[in-house]
Amino acid sequence: MSEHIVSPKIYVAIFLTLMAGTAITVWAAFHNFGKFNIVIALVIATFKATLVVLYFMHARYSPKRTQLVIVCSVFWLAIMLALTLADYRTREHNVSRLAPPTFSGLARA
């Protein structure tokens, strides 16, 4: 089985792109985008993780079976995140975690 040789120029370009992504992440961390803070952070992180998987882990040049495993794992992660967010959305959020719970149904002694 022959291996794909990647040019050092590609590695330098990917490294510089990852450093730019890190600088954008730091810049975004010091700005308030309201509800979009987490969205912006996740988009940047997803882009950087994709570059790392494709080039530094050589997934771009791997066999189709390996690419299928990667796609299936991302799909499984999406299922787990969807289930977690659905569970989080259905919970009651106005309960204070500092105050002890009150039991109105119990009689006082």
C-alpha positions, 0 to 999 in steps of 0.5 A: 500500500502506497502512502500519500506524500503531502507537501510541506507547503500544505502543512505550513499553510494549514498551520498558519490557518490554525494559528489564524483560527486561534487568533480569531477565537481569542478575539471573539472571546473578548467581544460580546455577541449575545446569543451567538457567542457559543455559535461563533466559538463552535463554528471556529472550533469545528473548522479547526478540528476539521483541518486537523482531522483532514490533514494532520491525521491524513483522513483526506487521503485515507481509504474509503472505509476509514472515511466512512468511520469518520462520517459515522462517528460525526453522525453519532456525535450529532445524535448524542448532542441532539439528545443532550440538548433535548433533555436540557430543553425539557428541564425546569430552569427556574430552580435555585440551586442555592436554596434548599427545596421546600416541601409544601406537602409536609406537615410541620411538627 
